[in-house]
Amino acid sequence: MAEHGLSEQSVRRQVRSYLNEIIPHFNVLSYYKVGYNAAKILLNLLYKVSVDYQDEPALEGIPKRDIVVYLINHRSNADYVVVAYVLARGVQVSYAVGEWARAWPLEYVFKSFGAYFVRRRFREPLYHTVLERYVQLITRNGVTQGIFPEGGLSRDGKLRPPKLGLLDYICRTLLEPGFDRDVWFVPVALNYDRVLEDRSLIRELVDKQDRPGRLSQLGTVLSYLASNTARLFTGRLKRYGRVAVNFGTPLSLRAWLQTQPADVLSRPKEARLTALEVLAREMMTRIGAIIPVTPVPLAAAALLSFGQTVVGKDAVLERMDQLRDRLEEVNGKVVRGGTRIADIWDRAWRMLRMRRLVLVEGESLVILPRGRPLLEYYANSIAHLVPIRGPRLPFHKTHEIDASLPKLLNPHP
């Protein structure tokens, strides 16, 4: 009021408008009858879903009275559906959703599922005060939350640096008088054989000028829905491979705070966020360590490791086997890792062929120029676990790297 010369009534109206925007209207019937069954049908129509728990005793040991917050890497907008579906039999998750979902009818659907809306890159102090109090109230009252620390979808396939806003709000709940419960952060890692919006995500990284408008994006979505509906009714719709979810070892916030100065949460914001960045990076490290390795990322990493356009198929299978061994050495989570490498390649090949990323020429595999950025996107999802570059091997055909071929730009120079 003092800063902007506004009356109390006008400020209260602004607060009310923020509350109406943020607060969901959770509906049990919508979540468990409509949402769960729709997710079950859709996900099993598009993917084969895998779930793994890296430390079940630790997850089961979280006291029932404590608060659980799932920290999830953000690969696709389908992440909301996948994690909610996997957890539906145990708990309802309230997500922090970006403003992209505030369009009708998505806004009504997400709110009925218990999601609350967050404006990204909106710096108005009053808004953040309202949002902070809302997040702290639901945390105090035991609402299980799911947040994406990266703050947005990965554009190049790699894990992004964490954002600290929501994490700060949740942590400062411990300063509430009389609040004696603990908050547990559970790392959740997802990976896909096909991310639904992958071409849209890498579009700007291939060409900075190629940024479609909203109408163009809407047209793309409608075209995608229409074509896949037609494939469904004609029996030609095929699964997009596998989506895998891994749950890691949870971290107790109170236990972590015991390793920090006693006043860390009550410090001024800048000093406080410096300390919380350590916590955020620790959680991102835990998420990265349990990223599932599905067939397509493994095959993409093997194909790109030679730095050539044409690679012998046998050499690719051998490189996939080598990468799998390296992943086992660093405790990487290869989905169905005990399967023969030829079977893993067959699963990846179905998707690579369907997407027209790679062709077969005799005993060799040819990486198509338009397919290279997409292969790079999928290989990047596991690049922090294993290097995807290796020594070039001589083949009956030698193709040097063509600098003119499309390549993903670095979104974080």
Residue, then its C-alpha position, 0 to 999 in steps of 0.5 A: m500500500a505504502e510503496h504504490g500509494l494504493s488503498e487497503q481495499s484495492v490491495r485486498r482485491q489484488v490479493r483475492s485475485y491472486l488467491n483465486e488464480i492459485i488455489p485449486h478446488f480438489n475433487v476426489l471424484s475427478y482425481y480418482k475416477v476420471g483422472y486416474n482411469a484416463a491416465k491409465i488408458l492413455l499411458n498404457l496406450l502410448y507407453k509401457v510403464s516401468v516403476d522402480y524404487q532404489d531404497e524401499p526401506a527408506l521410503e517406507g520408513i518415512p513417518k506417517r505424520d511427516i510431509v512428503v515432497y516429490l522432486i521430479n526432473h522435467r522431461s515432458n508435460a506428460d510427467y504430471v500424468v505419469v507420476a500421478y498415475v504411479l502414485a495414485r494408489g498410495v497418495q494424491v499429489s498436488y503439483a505446482v503447475g506453470e501458467w501454460a495450463r491456465a487456458w480453458p479447459l486445462e485450468y479447470v481440469f488441473k485445479s480439480f486434480g489439486a494442482y496450484f498455479v505458479r507464474r514463472r518469471f513474475r517479479e511482483p512482490l505481493y504475488h510472491t508473498v501470497l504464493e509463499r503463504y499458500v505453499q507454507l499453509i498446505t505444507r503445514n497441513g500435510v499436503t503431499q506436493g510434487i515440484f519440478p526443481e528445474g522450473g521448466l522443461s529441459r530443452d536439450g535433454k540435460l538436467r537444468p540448474p535448480k530453481l530455489g523459489l518453491l524450495d525456499y517456501i517449503c523449507r521456511t515452513l519449519l519456522e512456523p510456531g508449533f510446527d514440529r513435523d519433518v519434511w522429506f524430499v523424495p527424488v524422482a527421475l523419469n525418462y522416455d523412449r519418446v518425449l511427446e513434444d521433443r521436436s518442439l523442445i529442440r526447435e529453438l536449439v536448432d534454429k534460434q529464429d524458429r520459434p512458433g507462435r501460439l496459433s502454430q503450436l495449437g495447430t500442431v497439437l490439434s494435428y497430432l491429436a487428429s492423426n493419432t486418433a485416426r491411427l487408433f480407430t484404424g488399428r495403426l497406433k503403436r506404442y512409443g516405447r517405454v516410460a520409466v520412473n525411479f524413486g530414490t532415497p529420501l532426504s530429511l529436511r531437519a536432518w539436513l538443517q543439522t549440518q547447517p548453521a542454526d539460523v540458516l532459514s531466518r537469514p536474509k533472502e540472498a544469504r539463505l538462498t546461497a545455503l539452499e542452493v547446496l540442498a537443491r544441487e544435492m537433490m538434483t545429484r540424487i535425481g541424476a544418479i537414478i535417471p532410468v536408461t531406456p533403450v532409445p537414449l542408450a542407442a542414441a548415445a552409442l550411435l553418436s559416440f563414433g562421431q560419424t554419419v555411417v556406422g556399422k550395426d555390429a559396432v553400435l551393438e558392441r558400443m551399447d554393450q560397453l555403455r551398459d557395462r559402464l552404467e552398471e559400474v556407476n550404478g546406472k539404472v538400465v531398464r531391463g538391463g539383463t536383457r540381451i543387447a540385441d533385444i534392447w537394440d530391437r526395441a530402440w530400432r522400432m522407435l528410431r525407424m518410426r521417427r525416421l532418424v536412422l536408416v539401414e544401408g546393408e550392414s551399416l546404419v545411416i544417421l539422417p541429418r534431420g535426425r541428429p539433433l533428436l538423437e543428441y537430445y535423447a543421448n543427453s538425458i544420460a550423458h551425465l552418467v556415461p560419456i557419449r564420445g569415444p574413439r572412432l573406428p575404421f569401417h568399410k565406409t568412412h564419413e567425416i563429421d560434416a560441420s553443416l549438419p544440424k546440431l543442438l545449440n547450448p541453452h546455458p552458455 
